[in-house]
Amino acid sequence: MSEIEKVKGIHLQAIADIEKLEKVSFILKTIAHPLRIGIIGLLVENDRVCVNDICAQLNSEQSLTSHHLSNMKLAGILGSERSGKNINYYLKMPEVVEVIKCMNQCEIL
């Protein structure tokens, strides 16, 4: 392998690392809200939850809750399915639960 090929390989790896870091940053920004973390917690306890149940359990307004659900769905963290008149949300990216668990175990909190 020539020196130029080695440099190109390092450069491509750096770009891949930057893209990965940007994705991680985007996911962390998306979940970084108390209501969103609460929603994720509910979805860990319950496989699927509708907006009305989330609002009742987290004492939140429907419009605000729907906004947060929509953002997390667009980010790929949540998925949804219609059941009659209700839309039930489910956790599509369970890895975020590990991040939240890790933060809850930190001594700084």
C-alpha positions as CSV (number, residue, x, y, z in Angstrom):
1,M,0.0,0.0,0.0
2,S,1.4,3.4,-1.0
3,E,1.7,6.3,1.3
4,I,-1.0,8.1,-0.7
5,E,-3.4,5.2,-0.3
6,K,-2.6,5.1,3.5
7,V,-3.4,8.9,3.8
8,K,-6.6,8.4,1.7
9,G,-7.6,5.5,4.0
10,I,-7.1,7.7,7.1
11,H,-9.0,10.5,5.6
12,L,-11.9,8.3,4.7
13,Q,-11.9,6.8,8.2
14,A,-12.0,10.4,9.7
15,I,-15.0,11.3,7.5
16,A,-16.8,8.1,8.6
17,D,-16.0,9.0,12.3
18,I,-17.3,12.5,11.8
19,E,-20.5,11.2,10.3
20,K,-20.9,8.8,13.2
21,L,-20.3,11.5,15.7
22,E,-22.8,13.8,14.0
23,K,-25.4,11.0,14.2
24,V,-24.7,10.4,17.8
25,S,-24.9,14.1,18.5
26,F,-28.2,14.4,16.7
27,I,-29.7,11.5,18.7
28,L,-28.5,12.9,22.0
29,K,-30.0,16.3,21.1
30,T,-33.3,14.7,20.2
31,I,-33.7,12.9,23.5
32,A,-32.3,15.7,25.6
33,H,-35.6,16.9,27.1
34,P,-37.3,15.7,30.4
35,L,-40.6,14.9,28.6
36,R,-38.9,13.0,25.9
37,I,-37.0,10.9,28.4
38,G,-40.2,10.3,30.3
39,I,-41.9,9.1,27.1
40,I,-39.0,6.7,26.4
41,G,-39.4,5.5,30.0
42,L,-43.1,4.8,29.4
43,L,-42.2,2.9,26.3
44,V,-39.8,0.7,28.2
45,E,-42.5,-0.2,30.6
46,N,-45.3,-0.5,28.0
47,D,-44.7,-2.0,24.5
48,R,-47.0,0.6,22.8
49,V,-48.6,3.8,24.2
50,C,-51.0,6.3,22.7
51,V,-50.8,10.1,23.1
52,N,-53.7,10.2,25.6
53,D,-52.1,7.6,27.9
54,I,-48.7,9.4,27.7
55,C,-50.4,12.7,28.6
56,A,-52.3,11.1,31.5
57,Q,-49.2,9.4,33.0
58,L,-46.8,12.3,32.5
59,N,-49.2,15.1,33.2
60,S,-48.4,16.8,30.0
61,E,-50.5,18.7,27.4
62,Q,-51.5,16.8,24.3
63,S,-50.1,19.3,21.8
64,L,-46.7,19.5,23.4
65,T,-46.6,15.7,23.8
66,S,-47.5,15.2,20.1
67,H,-44.8,17.7,19.1
68,H,-42.1,15.7,21.1
69,L,-43.4,12.4,19.7
70,S,-43.3,13.7,16.2
71,N,-39.7,14.9,16.6
72,M,-38.5,11.6,18.0
73,K,-40.4,9.7,15.3
74,L,-38.7,11.8,12.6
75,A,-35.3,11.1,14.2
76,G,-36.0,7.4,14.0
77,I,-36.1,6.9,17.7
78,L,-39.9,6.0,17.8
79,G,-42.2,4.3,15.4
80,S,-46.0,4.4,15.3
81,E,-49.0,2.4,14.2
82,R,-52.6,3.2,14.0
83,S,-55.1,1.2,16.0
84,G,-58.6,2.5,15.3
85,K,-58.7,6.2,16.2
86,N,-55.5,6.0,18.2
87,I,-51.9,6.2,17.1
88,N,-49.7,4.0,19.3
89,Y,-46.0,4.8,19.6
90,Y,-43.3,2.3,20.2
91,L,-39.5,2.4,20.8
92,K,-37.7,1.8,17.5
93,M,-34.2,2.6,18.8
94,P,-33.8,0.8,22.1
95,E,-30.2,1.8,22.3
96,V,-31.3,5.2,23.7
97,V,-32.5,3.4,26.8
98,E,-28.9,2.3,27.5
99,V,-27.7,6.0,27.2
100,I,-30.4,7.1,29.7
101,K,-29.6,4.2,32.1
102,C,-25.9,5.2,31.9
103,M,-26.6,8.8,32.7
104,N,-28.9,7.8,35.6
105,Q,-26.0,5.8,37.1
106,C,-23.5,8.7,36.9
107,E,-22.3,10.1,40.2
108,I,-22.7,13.7,39.0
109,L,-26.5,13.5,39.0
